[in-house]
């Protein structure tokens, strides 16, 4: 297992881009059995930013790009979801309390697109269920830079405008969520 006095620092060491340096203690344990070619049965448990997280599923490192590379069931429980949301970069550090959370879902990773099915969550007394997909933001493709000579030639003929780089495609969340129970104060 891995232990750290700082959840944000541990997440950054694991490649999760998180803006915070806090989040409280962290512990991650991972057990995997299998082989590269046939895949691995995976059991993971962690405590991050006050939340208990578990995962049980399969990891297929040799999967083709369109095939499922990771799939299984996950659960998250926390007396206050805010510190975990901050540690993952999903909420501002001074955003306040989000309330207790009990979340369960099946997840599948195909390429860089996540599918979350059989989602069942109760967060701060609000009960929801549904299916979602998440496509992370795509990075801007690096455009080849013109050599200095080509740039000078284009400038001399009046077409010296530098190529416009487009903004990255935004992250996408699609699907359906049903709110089964919400306090009246949440509607107003």
C-alpha positions in Angstrom: 0.0 0.0 0.0 0.9 3.7 -0.3 0.5 6.2 2.6 0.8 9.9 2.5 -0.1 12.7 5.0 -1.4 14.7 2.0 -4.1 13.3 -0.4 -3.4 16.0 -3.1 0.3 15.2 -3.2 -0.3 11.5 -3.5 -2.8 12.0 -6.3 -0.3 14.2 -8.2 2.4 11.5 -7.8 -0.1 9.1 -9.4 -0.7 11.4 -12.3 -3.9 13.0 -11.3 -3.8 16.7 -12.0 -5.1 18.3 -8.8 -4.7 22.0 -7.9 -4.7 21.5 -4.1 -1.9 20.5 -1.8 -4.1 19.4 1.1 -6.9 17.0 1.5 -5.8 15.1 4.6 -4.2 11.7 4.9 -4.3 9.2 2.1 -3.8 5.4 1.9 -4.1 3.3 -1.3 -3.9 -0.5 -1.5 -4.0 -2.5 -4.7 -4.1 -6.2 -5.4 -3.9 -7.6 -8.9 -3.7 -11.2 -10.2 -3.2 -12.2 -13.8 -1.0 -11.5 -16.7 -0.4 -8.8 -19.3 -1.9 -10.8 -22.1 -5.0 -12.1 -20.3 -5.6 -9.2 -18.0 -5.7 -8.7 -14.3 -8.4 -9.1 -11.6 -8.1 -6.0 -9.5 -9.1 -5.2 -6.0 -8.4 -1.6 -4.7 -9.2 0.2 -1.6 -8.3 3.7 -0.5 -8.9 6.5 2.0 -8.5 9.8 0.3 -9.5 13.2 1.8 -11.7 11.6 4.3 -13.5 9.3 1.8 -13.5 5.5 1.6 -13.2 4.3 -1.9 -13.3 0.7 -3.2 -12.9 -0.9 -6.7 -13.2 -4.5 -7.9 -12.9 -5.3 -11.6 -10.6 -6.2 -14.5 -7.7 -4.4 -16.2 -6.8 -5.4 -19.7 -3.6 -3.6 -20.6 -3.3 -5.3 -24.0 -6.9 -4.3 -25.1 -7.3 -2.6 -28.5 -8.2 1.1 -28.5 -11.9 0.5 -29.0 -12.2 -2.3 -26.5 -12.8 -2.0 -22.7 -9.4 -1.6 -21.0 -10.8 -1.2 -17.5 -14.2 -2.2 -16.1 -15.7 -3.1 -12.7 -17.7 -1.8 -9.7 -16.8 1.2 -7.5 -18.1 2.5 -4.2 -17.4 5.8 -2.4 -18.5 6.8 1.1 -17.7 10.0 2.9 -19.1 12.0 5.8 -18.4 15.1 3.7 -17.7 14.8 -0.1 -16.2 18.3 -0.4 -12.6 17.4 0.6 -12.5 14.6 -2.0 -14.0 16.8 -4.7 -11.3 19.5 -3.9 -8.5 16.9 -3.9 -9.7 15.7 -7.4 -9.9 19.3 -8.7 -13.7 19.1 -9.0 -14.5 21.8 -6.5 -12.9 25.0 -5.3 -10.9 24.8 -2.1 -13.1 27.2 -0.3 -16.4 25.8 -1.6 -17.9 24.7 1.7 -19.4 21.4 2.8 -21.2 19.1 0.2 -22.6 16.7 2.9 -22.4 13.0 3.3 -22.1 10.8 0.3 -22.8 7.1 -0.5 -22.1 6.4 -4.2 -21.9 3.2 -6.2 -21.6 2.5 -9.9 -20.1 0.2 -12.6 -17.4 1.9 -14.7 -15.9 1.0 -18.1 -12.9 2.8 -19.8 -12.7 2.5 -23.6 -9.9 4.6 -25.0 -10.2 7.8 -23.0 -14.0 7.7 -22.6 -15.5 6.6 -19.3 -18.9 5.0 -19.0 -20.7 4.9 -15.6 -23.7 2.6 -15.5 -26.1 1.6 -12.7 -25.1 4.8 -10.9 -26.8 5.1 -7.5 -25.9 8.0 -5.2 -27.1 9.8 -2.2 -25.3 13.1 -1.6 -26.4 15.4 1.2 -29.8 13.6 1.2 -30.4 13.9 -2.5 -30.9 10.5 -4.1 -30.0 10.0 -7.8 -29.6 7.2 -10.2 -28.7 6.8 -13.9 -26.0 6.3 -16.5 -23.4 8.7 -17.6 -20.4 8.9 -20.0 -17.4 11.2 -19.5 -15.1 12.3 -22.3 -12.1 14.3 -20.9 -11.0 17.5 -22.6 -8.8 16.8 -25.6 -5.5 18.6 -25.7 -4.7 21.0 -28.5 -2.9 19.2 -31.3 0.6 20.6 -31.7 0.8 22.4 -35.1 4.0 22.2 -37.0 5.8 25.6 -36.8 7.0 27.1 -40.1 10.7 27.6 -40.5 12.0 31.1 -40.1 12.6 31.3 -43.9 9.1 30.3 -44.8 7.7 32.8 -42.2 9.8 35.6 -43.7 8.6 34.6 -47.3 5.0 34.6 -46.2 5.4 38.0 -44.5 7.0 39.4 -47.7 4.0 38.4 -49.8 1.5 39.6 -47.3 0.3 36.3 -45.9 2.4 36.4 -42.7 -0.4 35.7 -40.4 0.6 33.0 -37.9 -1.6 29.9 -37.8 -4.5 30.2 -35.3 -4.4 27.5 -32.7 -7.9 26.3 -31.7 -9.0 25.9 -28.1 -9.0 22.3 -26.8 -12.3 20.4 -27.1 -14.1 20.7 -23.8 -14.8 17.8 -21.5 -18.2 16.1 -22.2 -20.6 14.5 -19.8 -23.7 12.9 -21.3 -26.4 10.6 -20.0 -29.4 10.5 -17.8 -29.8 11.1 -14.1 -33.0 10.7 -12.2 -33.4 12.6 -8.9 -35.5 10.4 -6.8 -35.5 12.4 -3.6 -34.6 16.0 -2.9 -35.4 18.3 0.1 -37.7 21.2 -0.7 -34.9 23.7 0.1 -32.9 22.2 -2.8 -35.5 23.1 -5.3 -35.7 26.8 -4.3 
